[in-house]
Amino acid sequence: MSEVGEICSELLRIDTTNDGSGDGPGERRAAEYVASLLSEVGIEPVVFESAPRRTSVVARIPGDSSDALLLHGHLDVVPADPAEWRTHPFSGEIDGGCVHGRGAVDMKGTLAMTLAWARENARRGVRPRRDLVLAFLADEESTGEYGAGHAIERHRELFEGCTEAISESGGFSWYENDVRIYPVAVGERGTAWMRLTARGVPGHGSKPAVDNPVAELARALARLADHSWPVRLTPEVARLIDELSRALGGPIDLDRLEEEIERIPRAAALFKGVLRNSANPTMLDAGYKVNVIPGTAEAHVDGRFLPGQRDEFLETVDRLLGPKVTREFVSFEEAVSSPVEGLFDKLTAALLAEDPAGKPVPYVMSGGTDAKWFARIGIRGYGFAPLLLPPDLDYFGMFHGLDERVPVEGLEFGVRVLDRLLTSSAPKS
C-alpha cells in the first residue's frame, strides 16, 4: 500500500465529526497525527486551539521564492450514521482499490495527498518552487470560526507572504461520454445563512388566531421556496460554459440552458448550480404544545449568491419574506473569485503533464470553503485537489453522502500532480 493510501486510511479512522453544536470529538487527535507526520521528516508544525479540542496545524516549507502558496484543508467531517453505510464510516477500510470512510473525498483524501507529497519531498531534500504554507484546519464544516477564522485573526503571522492558495473542490476528473474534464475552481458563491423570525400573538389553539407567527412564517417560507430565481450568467460561469463547449467539440446554447442541461447532464452538473442565486429553507422551530399558539416561530435558510449578486439577492429575500418576518445572519461570507490566468495556468499545466488527454476548465463552486476566510486577508483561492477517478464514481454524490470513498490510484495521481506543481529541481542547501 502506498503511503498516501495509508495516511488517508489512518485519518479516516479518527472521528472528527462536526455537527455544528461544538459538542463533537473535535479535531485534536487528527491534528496530533498530522503534526507527528510532519515532525518525523523535519517539518516543524505549529499546533494551536481555538477552543478545547478544536485544533489546527500550520507548517511552512521554505522555497525558492518568498511569494508563498497556501495549501489548506479541513480536518473535520460532517456526521455519518453507521447504520446507513455498507462499511463503518470511521473504519478507514481499504477495499476494492478504494479507501472508505467519512471524509475520504471531503477532504481527508486531499490532506493525505498533501502530507504524502510533503514527506516524500522532505526525504528527497528537494526545495519547492516557492515558500509553502500547509494548513490543516478545524471547523470548516460549520462556520469556520474555530478554524480558518481563528487562524487569520489570532495567528495571521503564520500566513505571511501568502498571496495565493489551493484547497478542495477542484482538479478532479469528470466525464461527459468519453471526454475527461478537470474543473479547476476559480470562484465560489457567497454564503448567507439566515435565521428568520416571525412574531405574533400567543393564544389558545382552539380559538381564532389573532396573529399566528407559525402561519406567517410558513407562508413566507413557501414564497421563498417557490421563487424562480432568474439566470445571472457571471463572467466566470460564461467562461466555464465556453471552455466546456470547446472540450466537448460543440456549442452550448446560452439561450437554451435548461435544454442543454438535459442534453449534456454530466457536463452540465458543473454549471447548473451556479446559474442562479438560491435560498433553501432547512430548519424549523416553533411552539411547545399542540394547543398553544406560540408568540414566535423561527426558521433557518441556506442562502447562496453569485459574485456581484449580493444586493439583488438580499432585496429579493426581503421582498419574499414580507414585512412580518425578520432575518439575521447566522453566517455571512462574500462571494469570491480569482483570475483565470497565472496560477490557474500552472494548475492546468500540472494536470496535463500527468493526463495529456484531460480537458481542464475553470469552475465556480455552488457551495463554499475556507477560501472565503483567506480572501479576507488578500489570498486568492483556487479549488485544486487533483484526482483521477473512474467514470462510474459519482464524485459530487460522495460529498456528505453515503459510502464515501476514494480510489488509492486517484490519490497517487494527485500526489504526482502536486509534485509537478510544487517542486523545483534544486536540492535543499
C-alpha positions as CSV (number, residue, x, y, z in Angstrom):
1,M,0.0,0.0,0.0
2,S,1.3,3.4,-0.9
3,E,1.9,6.0,1.8
4,V,-0.9,8.3,0.6
5,G,-3.4,5.4,1.0
6,E,-2.1,4.6,4.4
7,I,-2.3,8.2,5.6
8,C,-5.8,8.6,4.2
9,S,-6.9,5.4,6.0
10,E,-5.4,6.5,9.3
11,L,-7.1,9.9,9.1
12,L,-10.5,8.3,8.3
13,R,-10.2,6.2,11.4
14,I,-10.1,9.3,13.6
15,D,-13.7,10.6,14.2
16,T,-13.7,14.3,13.7
17,T,-17.4,14.8,13.3
18,N,-18.6,18.4,13.4
19,D,-22.4,18.8,13.7
20,G,-22.1,22.5,14.4
21,S,-23.0,22.3,18.0
22,G,-19.5,22.3,19.4
23,D,-20.2,19.0,21.3
24,G,-18.4,16.6,19.0
25,P,-15.0,15.0,19.4
26,G,-13.1,17.9,17.8
27,E,-10.1,17.7,15.6
28,R,-7.3,17.3,18.3
29,R,-6.5,13.7,17.6
30,A,-6.3,14.2,13.9
31,A,-4.2,17.4,14.3
32,E,-1.8,15.5,16.6
33,Y,-1.4,12.8,13.9
34,V,-0.8,15.3,11.2
35,A,1.8,17.1,13.4
36,S,3.6,13.9,14.1
37,L,3.8,13.1,10.3
38,L,5.4,16.5,9.6
39,S,7.8,16.4,12.6
40,E,9.0,13.0,11.6
41,V,10.5,14.3,8.4
42,G,11.8,17.6,9.9
43,I,8.9,19.9,9.0
44,E,8.2,21.9,12.1
45,P,4.4,22.2,12.8
46,V,2.7,24.9,14.8
47,V,-0.3,23.4,16.7
48,F,-3.0,25.7,18.3
49,E,-6.5,25.5,19.6
50,S,-9.4,28.0,19.3
51,A,-11.3,26.1,22.0
52,P,-10.8,22.8,23.7
53,R,-10.3,20.0,21.1
54,R,-10.7,22.5,18.2
55,T,-7.2,22.1,17.0
56,S,-5.4,23.2,13.8
57,V,-1.9,22.7,12.4
58,V,0.2,25.1,10.3
59,A,3.7,24.5,8.9
60,R,5.9,26.4,6.5
61,I,8.3,24.8,4.0
62,P,10.9,27.3,2.6
63,G,11.1,27.5,-1.2
64,D,12.9,29.3,-4.0
65,S,10.6,32.3,-3.7
66,S,9.2,34.0,-0.6
67,D,5.9,34.6,-2.6
68,A,4.2,31.9,-0.6
69,L,1.5,29.5,-1.7
70,L,-1.0,28.3,0.9
71,L,-2.3,24.7,0.8
72,H,-5.2,24.5,3.2
73,G,-7.7,21.9,4.1
74,H,-10.0,20.9,6.9
75,L,-9.8,18.1,9.5
76,D,-13.4,17.9,10.4
77,V,-16.2,15.9,8.7
78,V,-20.0,16.0,8.7
79,P,-21.9,13.4,10.7
80,A,-22.4,9.9,9.4
81,D,-24.8,7.2,10.6
82,P,-23.1,3.8,10.6
83,A,-26.5,2.0,10.1
84,E,-26.8,3.6,6.6
85,W,-23.3,2.6,5.4
86,R,-22.0,-0.6,3.9
87,T,-18.8,-0.2,5.8
88,H,-18.4,1.7,9.1
89,P,-17.8,5.4,8.2
90,F,-14.8,5.6,10.6
91,S,-13.2,2.3,9.6
92,G,-10.7,3.6,7.0
93,E,-11.2,0.2,5.3
94,I,-9.3,-0.3,2.1
95,D,-11.4,-2.5,-0.2
96,G,-11.8,-2.8,-4.0
97,G,-8.9,-0.3,-4.5
98,C,-10.7,2.4,-2.5
99,V,-10.3,3.9,0.9
100,H,-13.7,4.0,2.6
101,G,-14.9,6.4,5.2
102,R,-16.5,9.8,6.1
103,G,-14.1,12.4,4.7
104,A,-12.5,10.3,2.0
105,V,-13.5,12.9,-0.5
106,D,-14.3,15.8,1.8
107,M,-11.5,16.2,2.5
108,K,-9.1,13.8,4.3
109,G,-8.0,12.3,1.0
110,T,-6.7,15.7,-0.1
111,L,-4.9,16.1,3.2
112,A,-3.3,12.7,2.8
113,M,-2.0,13.8,-0.7
114,T,-0.5,17.0,0.8
115,L,1.1,15.0,3.6
116,A,2.4,12.3,1.4
117,W,3.9,14.8,-1.0
118,A,5.5,16.9,1.8
119,R,7.0,13.8,3.5
120,E,8.5,12.4,0.2
121,N,9.8,15.8,-0.8
122,A,11.4,16.3,2.6
123,R,13.1,12.9,2.4
124,R,14.4,13.7,-1.1
125,G,15.7,17.0,0.1
126,V,14.1,18.9,-2.8
127,R,13.3,22.6,-2.4
128,P,9.8,23.7,-3.6
129,R,9.4,26.4,-6.2
130,R,8.1,28.9,-3.7
131,D,7.5,29.1,0.1
132,L,4.7,26.7,1.0
133,V,2.3,27.1,4.0
134,L,0.4,23.9,4.9
135,A,-2.7,24.5,7.0
136,F,-4.8,21.6,8.4
137,L,-7.8,23.4,10.0
138,A,-10.8,22.8,12.3
139,D,-14.4,23.7,11.8
140,E,-14.8,24.2,8.0
141,E,-18.0,22.0,8.1
142,S,-19.6,24.6,10.3
143,T,-18.8,28.3,10.1
144,G,-15.0,28.1,10.1
145,E,-14.8,30.4,13.1
146,Y,-12.9,27.8,15.2
147,G,-10.6,27.0,12.3
148,A,-9.7,29.4,9.5
149,G,-11.4,32.3,11.1
150,H,-9.4,31.9,14.3
151,A,-6.2,31.2,12.4
152,I,-6.3,34.5,10.4
153,E,-7.4,36.5,13.4
154,R,-5.0,35.2,16.1
155,H,-2.2,33.6,14.0
156,R,-2.0,35.8,10.9
157,E,1.8,35.8,11.0
158,L,1.8,32.2,10.0
159,F,0.4,33.2,6.6
160,E,3.0,36.0,6.0
161,G,3.8,36.3,2.3
162,C,0.9,34.1,1.1
163,T,-0.7,35.6,-2.0
164,E,-2.5,32.5,-3.4
165,A,-4.0,29.3,-2.1
166,I,-5.2,25.9,-3.3
167,S,-7.7,23.7,-1.5
168,E,-10.7,21.4,-2.0
169,S,-13.4,21.1,-4.7
170,G,-11.5,21.2,-8.0
171,G,-8.9,19.4,-10.1
172,F,-10.8,16.1,-10.1
173,S,-11.8,14.2,-13.3
174,W,-15.4,14.4,-14.5
175,Y,-16.8,12.8,-17.6
176,E,-19.2,13.6,-20.4
177,N,-19.2,10.5,-22.6
178,D,-15.6,9.8,-23.4
179,V,-14.3,13.4,-22.6
180,R,-12.4,13.6,-19.4
181,I,-12.9,17.1,-17.9
182,Y,-10.9,18.6,-15.0
183,P,-12.8,21.5,-13.4
184,V,-10.5,23.9,-11.5
185,A,-12.4,26.2,-9.2
186,V,-11.8,29.9,-9.6
187,G,-14.8,31.1,-7.5
188,E,-17.5,30.4,-5.0
189,R,-21.0,31.6,-4.5
190,G,-21.4,33.8,-1.4
191,T,-23.0,32.3,1.7
192,A,-25.9,33.8,3.6
193,W,-27.1,31.5,6.4
194,M,-30.1,33.3,7.9
195,R,-32.3,32.9,10.9
196,L,-35.9,34.0,10.2
197,T,-38.3,35.1,12.9
198,A,-42.0,35.7,12.9
199,R,-43.6,37.3,16.0
200,G,-47.3,37.2,16.7
201,V,-49.9,37.0,19.5
202,P,-49.9,33.9,21.7
203,G,-53.2,32.2,22.5
204,H,-55.2,29.1,22.9
205,G,-55.1,26.7,19.9
206,S,-58.9,26.3,19.9
207,K,-59.6,29.9,19.4
208,P,-59.4,32.0,16.2
209,A,-55.8,33.3,15.9
210,V,-55.2,37.0,16.2
211,D,-51.8,36.8,14.6
212,N,-50.3,33.4,14.2
213,P,-46.5,33.5,13.7
214,V,-46.3,29.9,12.6
215,A,-48.7,30.5,9.7
216,E,-47.0,33.8,8.8
217,L,-43.6,32.1,8.7
218,A,-44.9,29.1,6.8
219,R,-46.4,31.4,4.1
220,A,-43.1,33.3,3.9
221,L,-41.1,30.1,3.5
222,A,-43.4,28.9,0.8
223,R,-42.9,32.1,-1.1
224,L,-39.1,31.7,-0.7
225,A,-39.0,28.0,-1.7
226,D,-41.3,28.5,-4.7
227,H,-39.4,31.5,-6.1
228,S,-37.9,31.0,-9.5
229,W,-34.6,32.7,-9.4
230,P,-33.5,34.3,-12.7
231,V,-30.4,33.2,-14.6
232,R,-27.5,35.5,-13.9
233,L,-24.6,34.5,-16.1
234,T,-21.5,35.8,-14.4
235,P,-18.2,36.1,-16.4
236,E,-16.7,33.2,-14.6
237,V,-19.6,30.9,-15.5
238,A,-19.8,32.1,-19.0
239,R,-16.0,31.3,-19.3
240,L,-16.8,27.8,-17.9
241,I,-19.5,27.1,-20.5
242,D,-17.3,28.4,-23.3
243,E,-14.5,26.1,-22.3
244,L,-16.9,23.2,-21.9
245,S,-18.1,23.8,-25.5
246,R,-14.5,23.6,-26.7
247,A,-13.8,20.4,-24.7
248,L,-17.0,18.7,-25.9
249,G,-16.4,19.8,-29.5
250,G,-19.7,21.7,-30.0
251,P,-21.5,24.8,-28.8
252,I,-23.6,25.0,-25.6
253,D,-26.6,27.3,-26.4
254,L,-26.7,30.1,-23.8
255,D,-30.3,30.9,-24.8
256,R,-31.5,27.3,-24.1
257,L,-29.6,26.4,-21.0
258,E,-32.4,24.3,-19.5
259,E,-32.5,22.1,-22.6
260,E,-28.7,21.9,-22.7
261,I,-28.7,20.6,-19.1
262,E,-30.9,17.8,-20.3
263,R,-28.7,17.1,-23.4
264,I,-25.3,17.0,-21.6
265,P,-26.3,16.2,-18.0
266,R,-22.9,15.3,-16.6
267,A,-21.0,18.3,-18.0
268,A,-24.0,20.5,-17.0
269,A,-23.5,19.4,-13.4
270,L,-20.5,21.8,-13.4
271,F,-22.7,24.8,-14.1
272,K,-26.3,24.2,-13.4
273,G,-25.9,25.0,-9.7
274,V,-24.2,28.4,-10.4
275,L,-26.6,29.9,-12.9
276,R,-28.7,31.5,-10.2
277,N,-28.8,32.6,-6.6
278,S,-30.7,30.3,-4.3
279,A,-32.4,30.2,-0.9
280,N,-33.4,26.9,0.7
281,P,-35.3,26.6,4.0
282,T,-33.5,23.9,6.0
283,M,-34.7,24.1,9.7
284,L,-38.0,25.0,11.5
285,D,-38.6,25.7,15.2
286,A,-41.9,26.8,16.7
287,G,-44.2,26.1,19.5
288,Y,-44.1,23.9,22.6
289,K,-47.6,22.4,22.9
290,V,-50.2,21.4,20.4
291,N,-53.0,23.5,21.8
292,V,-50.9,26.7,22.3
293,I,-50.4,29.3,19.5
294,P,-46.8,30.4,20.2
295,G,-45.6,34.0,20.3
296,T,-42.7,33.4,17.9
297,A,-41.7,31.0,15.1
298,E,-38.2,30.6,13.7
299,A,-36.6,29.0,10.6
300,H,-33.2,28.8,9.1
301,V,-32.4,29.3,5.4
302,D,-29.3,28.4,3.4
303,G,-28.8,31.3,1.0
304,R,-26.2,31.4,-1.7
305,F,-25.5,34.2,-4.2
306,L,-23.2,34.6,-7.2
307,P,-20.3,37.0,-7.4
308,G,-21.7,40.6,-7.8
309,Q,-25.3,39.5,-6.9
310,R,-25.4,40.1,-3.1
311,D,-27.6,43.2,-3.2
312,E,-30.1,41.8,-5.6
313,F,-30.2,38.5,-3.6
314,L,-30.9,40.2,-0.3
315,E,-33.5,42.6,-1.8
316,T,-35.3,39.6,-3.3
317,V,-35.2,37.7,0.0
318,D,-36.7,40.6,1.9
319,R,-39.5,41.1,-0.6
320,L,-40.4,37.4,-0.5
321,L,-40.4,37.3,3.3
322,G,-42.7,40.3,3.7
323,P,-42.9,42.9,6.5
324,K,-43.8,40.5,9.3
325,V,-40.7,38.2,9.1
326,T,-37.3,39.4,10.1
327,R,-33.9,37.9,9.2
328,E,-30.5,37.9,10.8
329,F,-27.3,36.3,9.6
330,V,-26.0,33.2,11.3
331,S,-23.1,33.3,8.9
332,F,-22.3,35.6,6.0
333,E,-19.4,35.4,3.6
334,E,-19.0,37.3,0.3
335,A,-18.7,35.5,-3.0
336,V,-15.1,35.2,-4.1
337,S,-13.4,34.8,-7.5
338,S,-9.8,34.5,-8.7
339,P,-8.2,35.2,-12.1
340,V,-8.4,32.6,-14.9
341,E,-4.7,33.1,-15.5
342,G,-1.4,33.0,-13.7
343,L,-1.6,30.2,-11.1
344,F,-4.6,28.8,-12.9
345,D,-2.4,28.2,-15.9
346,K,0.1,26.4,-13.8
347,L,-2.6,24.2,-12.2
348,T,-3.9,23.1,-15.5
349,A,-0.3,22.5,-16.8
350,A,0.4,20.2,-13.9
351,L,-2.8,18.2,-14.7
352,L,-2.0,17.9,-18.3
353,A,1.6,16.8,-17.6
354,E,0.1,13.7,-15.9
355,D,-3.0,13.3,-18.1
356,P,-2.4,14.9,-21.6
357,A,-5.9,13.8,-22.7
358,G,-7.6,15.8,-20.0
359,K,-9.6,18.9,-20.5
360,P,-9.1,21.5,-17.7
361,V,-11.8,24.1,-17.4
362,P,-12.5,27.0,-14.9
363,Y,-15.3,26.2,-12.5
364,V,-17.4,28.1,-9.9
365,M,-18.5,26.2,-6.8
366,S,-22.1,26.4,-5.7
367,G,-21.1,26.0,-2.1
368,G,-18.2,27.4,-0.1
369,T,-14.9,26.6,1.5
370,D,-12.4,28.2,3.9
371,A,-11.2,30.1,0.8
372,K,-13.6,32.9,1.9
373,W,-11.8,33.4,5.2
374,F,-8.4,33.7,3.5
375,A,-9.8,36.1,0.9
376,R,-10.3,38.5,3.8
377,I,-6.5,38.8,4.1
378,G,-5.9,39.1,0.4
379,I,-5.2,35.5,-0.5
380,R,-6.7,34.4,-3.8
381,G,-8.0,30.9,-3.7
382,Y,-8.4,28.1,-6.2
383,G,-10.1,24.7,-5.8
384,F,-7.5,22.2,-6.7
385,A,-7.4,18.7,-5.2
386,P,-6.3,16.6,-8.2
387,L,-7.9,13.2,-8.5
388,L,-8.1,10.8,-11.5
389,L,-11.4,9.0,-10.9
390,P,-13.2,6.2,-12.8
391,P,-16.2,7.4,-14.8
392,D,-18.7,5.4,-12.7
393,L,-17.7,7.0,-9.4
394,D,-20.1,9.9,-8.5
395,Y,-17.7,12.4,-7.1
396,F,-20.4,15.0,-6.3
397,G,-22.5,12.3,-4.7
398,M,-19.7,11.5,-2.3
399,F,-19.8,14.9,-0.7
400,H,-21.8,14.4,2.6
401,G,-23.2,11.3,1.0
402,L,-23.3,7.6,1.9
403,D,-20.5,5.1,1.4
404,E,-17.9,7.9,0.8
405,R,-14.7,6.5,-0.8
406,V,-11.8,7.5,-2.9
407,P,-9.6,5.3,-5.2
408,V,-6.0,4.8,-3.9
409,E,-4.8,5.2,-7.5
410,G,-6.6,8.5,-7.7
411,L,-4.8,9.7,-4.6
412,E,-1.4,8.6,-6.1
413,F,-2.2,10.6,-9.2
414,G,-2.9,13.6,-7.1
415,V,0.5,13.3,-5.3
416,R,2.2,13.2,-8.7
417,V,0.3,16.3,-9.9
418,L,1.2,18.2,-6.7
419,D,4.8,17.3,-7.3
420,R,4.6,18.7,-10.9
421,L,3.1,21.9,-9.5
422,L,5.2,22.5,-6.4
423,T,8.7,21.1,-6.9
424,S,11.7,22.6,-8.4
425,S,14.8,20.6,-9.4
426,A,17.1,22.4,-7.0
427,P,18.2,20.4,-3.9
428,K,18.0,22.0,-0.5
429,S,21.1,23.7,0.7
